[in-house]
């Protein structure tokens, strides 16, 4: 459960969030390794030694790294646009998103007695 009760505050409060260590690196590194894997697979498919033509591995790795950075940027743009649309909708329809009181688990769950 989120510590924030107001839906609008949940979408606008970005200051206290920090990305994890692997967050910004995951897509570029994974796509770069996938590019090197494609080069290895191509060599294996043509029945060459898997690490022959190392320039191909470097090129595919660089293409993969660049595409990973591009996909990361596009994902960030998409998520920012989605948050802006949701924020705008909440601002236009505040009656549909009332601030709810937080409940504890004891208030939500029913009492339970084990049957033995």
C-alpha positions in Angstrom: 0.0 0.0 0.0 1.3 3.4 -0.9 2.0 6.0 1.8 0.2 8.6 -0.3 -3.6 8.8 0.0 -4.2 11.4 -2.7 -4.0 10.0 -6.3 -2.9 13.4 -7.8 -0.1 13.6 -5.2 1.0 10.1 -6.2 1.4 11.2 -9.8 3.1 14.5 -9.1 5.4 13.6 -6.3 8.6 12.6 -8.1 11.2 14.3 -5.9 11.9 11.6 -3.4 12.2 8.7 -5.8 15.7 7.7 -6.9 16.4 5.2 -9.6 18.1 2.0 -8.6 21.7 1.2 -9.6 20.8 -1.1 -12.5 17.7 0.8 -13.6 19.3 3.1 -16.2 21.9 0.5 -17.2 19.7 -2.6 -17.7 18.3 -2.0 -21.2 21.5 -0.7 -22.9 23.6 -3.5 -21.4 21.0 -6.2 -22.1 20.6 -5.1 -25.7 24.4 -4.8 -26.2 24.8 -8.3 -25.0 22.0 -9.4 -27.2 23.8 -7.8 -30.2 27.0 -9.8 -29.3 24.9 -12.9 -29.0 23.5 -12.3 -32.5 27.0 -12.1 -33.9 27.9 -15.3 -32.2 24.7 -16.9 -33.5 25.4 -15.8 -37.1 28.9 -17.2 -36.9 27.6 -20.5 -35.5 24.9 -20.6 -38.3 27.6 -20.2 -41.0 29.7 -22.9 -39.2 32.6 -20.5 -38.4 34.4 -20.3 -35.1 32.0 -18.3 -32.9 34.5 -15.5 -32.1 35.9 -15.1 -35.6 35.4 -11.6 -37.1 35.6 -9.8 -33.9 34.7 -6.5 -35.6 31.2 -8.0 -36.2 30.8 -8.6 -32.5 31.9 -5.0 -31.7 29.5 -3.6 -34.4 26.5 -5.7 -33.3 27.3 -4.9 -29.6 27.4 -1.1 -30.4 24.2 -1.3 -32.4 22.5 -3.2 -29.5 23.8 -0.7 -27.0 22.5 2.2 -29.1 19.1 0.6 -29.5 19.0 -0.1 -25.8 19.6 3.6 -25.0 17.0 4.6 -27.7 14.4 2.1 -26.2 15.1 3.5 -22.7 14.5 7.1 -23.9 11.3 6.1 -25.7 10.0 4.2 -22.7 10.7 7.3 -20.5 8.8 9.5 -22.9 5.9 7.1 -23.1 5.7 6.9 -19.3 5.9 10.7 -18.9 3.1 11.1 -21.4 1.0 8.5 -19.7 1.5 10.2 -16.3 0.6 13.5 -17.8 -2.6 12.2 -19.3 -3.6 10.5 -16.0 -2.7 13.6 -14.1 -4.8 15.7 -16.4 -7.8 13.3 -16.2 -7.6 13.3 -12.4 -7.5 17.1 -12.4 -10.6 17.3 -14.6 -12.6 14.7 -12.6 -11.7 15.1 -8.9 -15.0 13.7 -7.8 -14.1 10.3 -9.3 -10.8 10.2 -7.2 -11.6 11.0 -3.6 -8.9 11.0 -0.9 -9.4 7.7 1.0 -8.5 7.1 4.6 -5.8 4.5 5.1 -6.8 1.2 6.7 -4.8 -1.2 8.7 -4.8 -4.9 7.9 -6.7 -5.6 11.1 -9.6 -3.5 9.9 -9.7 -5.1 6.4 -9.1 -8.8 7.3 -11.7 -10.8 9.2 -10.8 -12.6 12.4 -9.5 -16.1 11.8 -9.5 -19.0 14.1 -7.6 -22.1 13.0 -9.6 -25.4 12.8 -7.7 -28.3 14.1 
